[in-house]
C-alpha cells in the first residue's frame, strides 16, 4: 500500500524507547523495592519486555503459555493471596481472550493487587496485521466496573505510571506500544492517575490526546501556531477515571475540543471526553481516531497516515471545529 501524501509537520520530537520497554524497566525497579511483586506473562515476555523481570527475579516470574484467560485467573488468585501481580501479553489477546476472566475474576470481586499490561496496542504494531492490532481495548477495559485504564505517551510517563499502578487501590489496565515513542517528558516529571498533563495555554482550541497521539498533538500544536492558531494539549494518560476537571477547563477556556486516539472512535477516549463535557459545558468537538474499521498490514508510519492519525489530521480537525466554535 502507498502512504498518504499529507505534508509532514516541521516540528519533530526526539525518539526514545518504546513504552513496552519502559514497562520492563519499571517492573524490575518495583521488584527490587518490593519482594511481594510477581510478574506473569503469556509466552510473549521478550516482546512485552517482561523478560527483564524474569532475568532479574526468576523465582517471581511465571509464564503460563498461550493461555491469557488462565493468566488472568492466576493473577486474580495470587493478588487475593496478598501479592502485587503484573500480568502482560499483547493487548488484543489480553483484552479479547481474557475478557470473561477479567470480568468475573477481577472486576466483579474488585481484586486490588491485579495489574494488567497490554503491549503492542493500536495499529502502530504495523506489519503483524489486524488480527494482532488492538483497537478495542480502551472500550472493553473501560466497560469493566472499578477498572482504571491507562495509556502512557512516552517512556517516562510509562515508567511513572507502572509505579503508580502498584500503589493504586483497585485493578488497572495499561496499554503499551511496540514502536519507539517520542520523548515528551523527563525523569523529573511527575504523574498522577486521573490527572491530565497540560502542554501550553492556548485558548483557541484544546486537543485532548492519549498514547502515541500526544506526540502528534504536540506537532499539530506547533503547526497551528505558525498559522496563528493557539492550541493547548492535554495528555489524558488516564482514560478512566477521566480528569473531568481538565475537560471542564478545556471547554470553558477554549470553547472547542479535539480528541485524538489510536483506537476506534466507538467507546474510546473521545467518547469518555464527550460524556464528561456534557456534564460541564458542551462545546463543539471533533474526533481523530479509527473510524469503524480494522486496519491492515503495513509499516506503522503508513498505517498511522492512512487511517488519519498523524499531526496533519489533527490540524484538519482543529480547523473544522473552529468553524463551529461560537465563543
C-alpha positions as CSV (number, residue, x, y, z in Angstrom):
1,X,0.0,0.0,0.0
2,X,1.2,3.5,-0.6
3,X,1.3,6.1,2.2
4,X,-0.9,9.2,2.1
5,X,0.6,12.5,0.7
6,X,-0.3,14.8,3.6
7,X,2.7,17.0,4.4
8,X,4.8,16.2,7.4
9,X,5.0,18.8,10.2
10,X,8.2,20.8,10.6
11,X,8.3,20.3,14.3
12,X,10.0,16.9,15.2
13,X,10.3,15.2,18.6
14,X,13.3,13.1,19.6
15,X,12.5,9.4,19.8
16,X,13.0,7.4,22.9
17,X,12.4,3.7,23.8
18,X,9.0,2.0,23.4
19,X,6.6,2.2,26.2
20,X,6.7,-1.6,26.4
21,X,10.4,-1.4,27.2
22,X,9.8,1.3,29.8
23,X,7.3,-1.2,31.4
24,X,10.0,-3.8,31.6
25,X,12.4,-1.3,33.3
26,X,9.8,-0.2,35.8
27,X,8.7,-3.7,36.9
28,X,12.4,-4.5,37.6
29,X,12.5,-1.3,39.8
30,X,9.4,-2.5,41.6
31,X,10.8,-6.0,42.1
32,X,13.9,-4.6,43.7
33,X,11.9,-2.4,46.1
34,X,9.1,-4.9,46.9
35,X,9.6,-8.7,47.2
36,X,5.8,-9.1,47.0
37,X,5.7,-8.2,43.3
38,X,5.1,-11.1,40.9
39,X,5.0,-11.0,37.1
40,X,3.1,-13.3,34.8
41,X,3.3,-13.4,31.0
42,X,1.6,-15.4,28.2
43,X,4.6,-16.7,26.2
44,X,5.5,-13.2,24.9
45,X,7.9,-12.0,27.6
46,X,10.6,-10.9,25.1
47,X,8.0,-8.8,23.2
48,X,6.3,-7.3,26.3
49,X,9.7,-6.8,28.0
50,X,8.6,-8.8,31.0
51,X,11.7,-10.8,30.3
52,X,13.6,-8.1,32.1
53,X,11.9,-9.1,35.3
54,X,12.4,-12.8,34.5
55,X,16.1,-12.3,34.3
56,X,16.3,-10.3,37.5
57,X,13.8,-12.3,39.6
58,X,13.3,-15.8,38.0
59,X,11.7,-17.1,41.1
60,X,8.9,-14.5,40.9
61,X,8.2,-14.8,37.2
62,X,5.9,-17.3,35.7
63,X,4.9,-17.9,32.0
64,X,1.6,-19.5,31.5
65,X,1.9,-20.2,27.8
66,X,-0.5,-19.2,25.2
67,X,-3.4,-19.0,27.7
68,X,-4.3,-15.5,28.5
69,X,-7.6,-16.4,30.2
70,X,-5.8,-18.7,32.6
71,X,-3.2,-16.0,33.2
72,X,-5.9,-13.6,34.3
73,X,-7.4,-16.2,36.7
74,X,-3.9,-16.9,38.1
75,X,-3.3,-13.2,38.6
76,X,-6.5,-12.9,40.5
77,X,-5.7,-15.8,42.8
78,X,-2.2,-14.5,43.6
79,X,-3.5,-11.0,44.2
80,X,-6.2,-12.3,46.5
81,X,-3.4,-14.0,48.5
82,X,-1.7,-10.7,49.0
83,X,0.7,-10.4,46.1
84,X,1.0,-7.4,43.7
85,X,0.7,-9.1,40.3
86,X,1.6,-7.6,36.9
87,X,0.3,-9.8,34.1
88,X,1.2,-8.9,30.5
89,X,0.5,-10.0,26.9
90,X,-0.4,-8.4,23.7
91,X,-3.3,-6.1,24.3
92,X,-5.5,-7.8,21.7
93,X,-5.0,-11.2,23.4
94,X,-5.3,-10.0,26.9
95,X,-8.4,-7.9,26.5
96,X,-10.2,-10.1,24.0
97,X,-9.3,-13.6,25.0
98,X,-9.2,-12.9,28.7
99,X,-12.3,-10.7,29.0
100,X,-14.6,-13.2,30.7
101,X,-12.0,-13.8,33.4
102,X,-11.2,-10.1,33.7
103,X,-14.9,-9.5,34.3
104,X,-15.7,-12.4,36.6
105,X,-12.4,-12.9,38.4
106,X,-11.1,-9.4,38.7
107,X,-13.7,-6.7,38.1
108,X,-16.6,-8.3,39.9
109,X,-14.7,-9.1,43.2
110,X,-12.6,-5.9,42.8
111,X,-9.2,-7.6,43.2
112,X,-6.9,-4.9,44.3
113,X,-3.4,-6.3,43.5
114,X,-4.2,-7.4,39.9
115,X,-2.5,-5.1,37.4
116,X,-2.6,-5.8,33.6
117,X,-0.4,-4.5,30.8
118,X,-1.5,-4.9,27.2
119,X,1.5,-4.5,24.9
120,X,1.5,-3.8,21.1
121,X,-1.7,-1.8,21.4
122,X,-3.2,0.1,18.4
123,X,-2.3,-0.1,14.7
124,X,1.3,1.1,15.2
125,X,2.2,-2.6,15.7
126,X,2.4,-2.4,11.9
127,X,3.0,-5.4,9.7
128,X,1.5,-8.0,12.1
129,X,-1.9,-7.0,10.7
130,X,-5.4,-6.6,12.1
131,X,-5.5,-10.0,14.0
132,X,-2.9,-8.6,16.4
133,X,-3.8,-4.9,16.3
134,X,-5.8,-4.0,19.4
135,X,-8.2,-1.2,18.5
136,X,-11.0,-2.0,21.0
137,X,-9.1,-2.3,24.3
138,X,-9.9,1.1,25.7
139,X,-13.6,0.5,25.3
140,X,-13.5,-3.1,26.6
141,X,-11.5,-2.2,29.7
142,X,-13.5,1.0,30.4
143,X,-16.6,-1.2,30.4
144,X,-15.3,-3.2,33.4
145,X,-16.6,-1.6,36.7
146,X,-13.8,-0.5,39.0
147,X,-11.0,-0.8,36.4
148,X,-8.6,2.1,35.9
149,X,-7.4,2.4,32.3
150,X,-4.1,4.0,31.3
151,X,-2.3,4.8,28.0
152,X,1.1,6.5,28.6
153,X,2.6,8.7,25.9
154,X,6.3,8.1,26.3
155,X,8.9,6.1,28.3
156,X,8.9,8.5,31.3
157,X,5.2,8.6,31.6
158,X,5.0,4.8,31.3
159,X,7.6,4.1,33.9
160,X,6.0,6.5,36.4
161,X,2.5,5.1,35.8
162,X,3.7,1.5,36.4
163,X,4.9,2.6,39.8
164,X,1.5,4.3,40.4
165,X,-0.3,1.1,39.3
166,X,1.5,-0.8,42.1
167,X,0.3,1.8,44.6
168,X,-3.2,2.1,43.3
169,X,-6.2,0.7,45.1
170,X,-8.0,-1.4,42.5
171,X,-7.4,-3.3,39.3
172,X,-5.6,-1.5,36.5
173,X,-5.1,-2.0,32.7
174,X,-2.3,-0.1,30.9
175,X,-1.7,-0.2,27.1
176,X,1.9,-0.1,25.9
177,X,3.2,0.3,22.3
178,X,5.5,-1.7,20.1
179,X,7.2,1.2,18.3
180,X,9.6,3.7,19.8
181,X,7.8,6.6,21.4
182,X,8.7,10.3,21.0
183,X,10.2,11.8,24.2
184,X,7.8,14.3,25.8
185,X,8.9,14.3,29.4
186,X,12.0,13.7,31.5
187,X,12.9,12.0,34.8
188,X,11.8,14.9,36.9
189,X,8.2,15.0,35.6
190,X,5.6,13.5,37.9
191,X,2.3,11.8,37.1
192,X,-0.9,11.0,39.0
193,X,-3.5,8.6,37.9
194,X,-6.6,10.5,36.9
195,X,-4.7,13.8,36.4
196,X,-4.0,15.0,32.9
197,X,-0.8,16.8,31.9
198,X,-1.3,20.2,30.1
199,X,1.0,21.5,27.4
200,X,0.6,25.2,26.6
201,X,-2.1,27.7,27.5
202,X,-3.6,28.4,24.1
203,X,-7.3,29.4,24.3
204,X,-8.4,28.9,20.7
205,X,-8.8,25.1,21.0
206,X,-7.9,22.2,23.3
207,X,-6.5,19.0,21.9
208,X,-7.0,16.1,24.3
209,X,-4.9,13.0,23.4
210,X,-3.5,9.8,24.8
211,X,-0.7,7.4,23.9
212,X,1.2,8.0,20.7
213,X,-1.3,10.6,19.7
214,X,0.1,13.0,22.3
215,X,3.3,13.5,20.3
216,X,1.2,14.1,17.1
217,X,-0.9,16.5,19.1
218,X,2.2,18.5,20.1
219,X,3.3,18.5,16.5
220,X,-0.1,19.8,15.4
221,X,0.1,22.4,18.2
222,X,3.4,23.8,16.7
223,X,2.0,23.7,13.1
224,X,-1.2,25.6,14.2
225,X,0.9,28.2,16.0
226,X,2.6,29.0,12.7
227,X,-0.9,29.9,11.3
228,X,-1.8,32.0,14.3
229,X,-4.0,29.4,16.0
230,X,-3.2,28.9,19.7
231,X,-3.9,25.4,20.9
232,X,-3.3,23.7,24.2
233,X,-2.7,19.9,24.5
234,X,-3.8,17.7,27.3
235,X,-2.1,14.3,27.8
236,X,-5.0,12.3,29.0
237,X,-2.9,9.3,30.0
238,X,-5.8,8.1,32.3
239,X,-8.8,7.3,30.2
240,X,-10.7,6.0,33.2
241,X,-11.3,7.7,35.6
242,X,-11.1,10.7,33.3
243,X,-9.8,14.0,34.5
244,X,-13.2,15.8,34.5
245,X,-11.7,19.0,35.8
246,X,-9.3,19.2,32.9
247,X,-12.2,18.6,30.4
248,X,-14.3,21.3,32.1
249,X,-11.3,23.7,32.0
250,X,-10.7,22.9,28.3
251,X,-14.3,23.5,27.4
252,X,-14.6,26.7,29.5
253,X,-11.3,28.4,28.5
254,X,-11.1,27.2,24.9
255,X,-14.7,26.7,23.7
256,X,-13.7,23.9,21.3
257,X,-12.2,20.4,21.8
258,X,-10.5,17.9,19.5
259,X,-9.7,14.4,20.8
260,X,-7.0,12.1,19.3
261,X,-6.5,8.4,20.0
262,X,-5.1,5.3,18.3
263,X,-8.4,3.4,18.9
264,X,-11.8,3.0,17.4
265,X,-13.9,6.2,17.8
266,X,-16.6,4.0,19.4
267,X,-16.1,3.7,23.1
268,X,-12.6,5.2,23.4
269,X,-11.1,8.5,24.7
270,X,-13.4,10.7,22.6
271,X,-16.5,9.0,24.0
272,X,-15.2,9.5,27.5
273,X,-14.4,13.2,26.9
274,X,-17.8,13.9,25.3
275,X,-19.7,12.3,28.2
276,X,-17.6,14.3,30.7
277,X,-18.0,17.6,28.7
278,X,-21.8,17.1,28.5
279,X,-21.9,17.3,32.3
280,X,-19.9,20.6,32.5
281,X,-20.1,22.8,29.4
282,X,-20.9,21.4,26.0
283,X,-18.8,22.9,23.2
284,X,-18.1,21.8,19.6
285,X,-16.0,18.7,19.2
286,X,-14.1,16.8,16.5
287,X,-12.7,13.3,16.9
288,X,-9.4,11.9,15.5
289,X,-9.3,8.1,15.6
290,X,-10.1,4.9,13.7
291,X,-13.5,5.2,12.1
292,X,-15.5,1.9,12.3
293,X,-12.9,-0.3,10.6
294,X,-10.0,-2.6,11.2
295,X,-6.6,-1.7,9.6
296,X,-4.3,-3.9,7.5
297,X,-0.7,-4.9,7.3
298,X,1.8,-2.2,6.5
299,X,4.5,-0.2,8.3
300,X,3.5,1.7,11.4
301,X,4.1,5.0,9.5
302,X,1.9,4.0,6.6
303,X,-0.9,2.8,8.8
304,X,-1.0,5.9,11.0
305,X,-1.1,8.1,7.9
306,X,-3.7,6.1,6.0
307,X,-6.1,5.9,8.9
308,X,-5.8,9.6,9.7
309,X,-3.9,9.6,13.0
310,X,-0.9,11.8,12.3
311,X,-0.5,15.5,13.1
312,X,-1.9,16.9,9.8
313,X,-5.2,15.2,10.5
314,X,-5.3,16.7,14.0
315,X,-4.7,20.1,12.3
316,X,-7.5,19.4,9.9
317,X,-9.8,18.5,12.8
318,X,-8.9,21.7,14.7
319,X,-9.8,23.9,11.7
320,X,-13.1,22.0,11.3
321,X,-14.1,22.5,14.9
322,X,-13.1,26.2,14.9
323,X,-15.6,26.8,12.1
324,X,-18.3,25.7,14.6
325,X,-16.9,27.5,17.6
326,X,-19.4,30.0,19.0
327,X,-17.4,31.6,21.8
